[in-house]
Amino acid sequence: MDRITTKGYPGNARAAFILAHGAGAPMDSPFMDVLARELEYQGIACVRFEFPYMKKRREDGKKRFPDKQPVLLGAFQAEIQRVRGEIGARCPLIIGGKSMGGRMASVLASDGVDSVDGVVCFGYPFHPPGKLDRWRTNHLSAIRCPLLIVQGTRDPFGRPDELKAQGHQEGITRLCWLDGGDHDFVPPVRHPLDQGSLIRQAAVLSRQFIEEIAG
């Protein structure tokens, strides 16, 4: 298995979304399964794929570090070309993903990748946890298509106070905060909402964003 598409893809969906996984979990992790399902409920057809290192891990079960950025970007670019060929020119194409997957999508968009109408990132890794001297935002100002970031307020990779203090929001079209969510959108035990509810909120925000940019 090297690819997952939603039911009826591409069908009559509002848009197609290439949803890339994060650094440590595959395309069919529980988080990715729930997110893809919620996006499908919102009329967004999802395509999931795996980067080369994760494909190797699936084959032999050995954990590996992510590939170097050029390899990750090359794999993502190949999937963009593949999906655009499947859905045609009229269907809006969104790229993004969880953590590292979303970051790679934003890097591609900053490099002027063709055929992409927007970027949506879930749990963007603004900086490594606890390392506020290593911000991963310099390229965001070069993105020329709309960019949505959906972030948990307790995400150690970038909290509201940190972003406000540093001012690292240039290039971000919309930044939406999920109250109580961590990097996986898991809230505290006593929070009125659970992880599934926050993921559902993320999907609704994505649909609203895509509707606005798709016209």
N, C-alpha and C positions, 0 to 999 in steps of 0.2 A: 504494500500500500504506500503510494507516494503522493496521493492527492485525494482530497475530499471536497465534493461539491454538494450544495443543498439540493433538496428535492425540486425537480422541475427546472433546474438550472439550464440556460439562463431564463427561460420562460417569459413571464410578463412582469418581472421584478422592476421596482423603481430604479435600481442600480445594481451593478455587480461590484463586489467588494473582495479584493485579494487580502486575506487575513493571515498575517504571518505570526508564527509562534515566538515566544520569548527564548532566552538563552538556555534555560534549564529544563523546559518541559516541551513535549512534542505537540504536533498539530491537533492531536486528539486527547489532550489533557482535559480533565473535568472543566476547568475554566474555559478553555477554547470551545468545548462542546456546548456549554450553556450559552456562551456569548454568540456563537454562530446560530444556535437555535433562536435566541431572542432577536437577532438581526433578521432572521428569516421571517419571524412573526411580524416584523415591521416592513416587510416587503423588499428586503435587501438580500439578494442572492450572494452567498459566500463561496469562495474558493479557498481552500487551505492547502498548503504545500509544506514541504520540509526542506530546510537547508541541508547541504551535503553532510555535515558532521552529524546531524540528527538522523539522516537516512542510515549512516553507518552504525549509529547506536542502535537503531531498530533492528539491523541485521545481526549484530553480534552481542547486543546487550551491554556493551562497554561504554561508560560515560566518557565524553570528550569535551574539551573546551570548544567554544564556537570557532568557526572558520575565521580567517582574516577578513577584514571588511571587503576587499575587492571580490572575494569569493562569494560572500553573502550578497553583495550587490549584483553580481553576475547572475546568481540563481534567481533573485527577485526580478531582475530585468527580463530574464527568459520567461518567467511566469506571466509578466505583464504582456509580453508579445503574444504568448499563447492565448491568454484570456481575451485580449482585444480581437484576435482573429476569430474567436468563438462567438463573441457577443455582437460583433459588427461595430460600425462607427457611431451609431446613434445612441446606444445605451451608455449612460454615464459610468465611468470606471473609477472606483475609489481604491486607494491602496493604504495599508496601515497594518496595525497589529498590536500585540501585547509586548510591552517593554522594548526589548531589543528589536523585535520585528517592526514595531512602529517607528523606532529610531532609524532603522535602515530605510524604511519607506520615506521618511523625511529627508534623509540624505539623497536618495534618488531624486526626489522632487526639487531639492536645492541644486542638483546638477542639470536640471532642465529636461528630465525624462519626458518623452512624448506620450501622448494618448492617455494621460491621467488627468482627471477632473478635480480631484481633491485628496487630502490625506487625513486619516483619523487614527489617533494614537490612544491606546488604553494603558494607563500607567506608564507615562513617558519617563525614562531614566535620566532626569535632568543632571544628576551627579551620582557617583557611587555613595552608598549610605555613609554618612559621617564625614564625607570628603568634599567640603564646600569650596575647595580650591580647584576642583576638577569638573567644571560645568561643561555639559555637552550641548551647547546652544548656539555656538558661533555660526553654524550653517543655516539656522532657521530664518534669518533675515533674507537669505537668498531664495527662499521658496516663493514661487510665483503663482501657485495655485492655493486655494483656501485650505487652511489647516485647523483641525479641531483636536484638542487634547482633553481627554476625560481622565481626571486624576482623583484619587482618594485623598482626603484631608490628612490622613495619617501615614501617607506613603513616605517611607524613609528615603526614597529616590527623588523627593521634591515635595516639600510641604508649602502651604500657602504663605507662611511668614517668611520662608526662605526666598521664595520667588519675589515677594513684595520687596524684601530688603535688597536683593540683588538687581531687581529690574530686568530679569531675563525673560521678557515676553515679546520682544520684537520678532515679527514674522508669524506670530500665533494669531490666527483669525479669531478663534474663540477658545477660551480655557474654562472648562466646567468642572466644578468640584463636587465629589460625592461625599456627603457628610459621614464621617466615621470610617471610611474605607481605607484599607492598607494597600499594599502594592497589588494584591489579588482581589481588591474590593471587599475584603472581609472586615466587617465592623466589630466593635467590642461586643462581648456577650450580652450585655444589658441594653444594647442599642435597639430601638424599635424596629429596625429593618434588618434583614439578613443579607448574606452575600448575593443570593439569587435576585433579591429585590434591587440591589444596587447595580447588578449587571443588567437587569431589565431597564433601569434608569439610563444606563450608558447606551443601550440600544435605541431607546426613544430619542435621546439627545442626538445620536448619530443620524437617525431618520430625519429629524427636523433640520439638521445641518445640511444633509444631502438634498432634501427638498428645496432648500433655499438656493443652493449653488447650482442645482440642475435646472431650476426654473419651472 
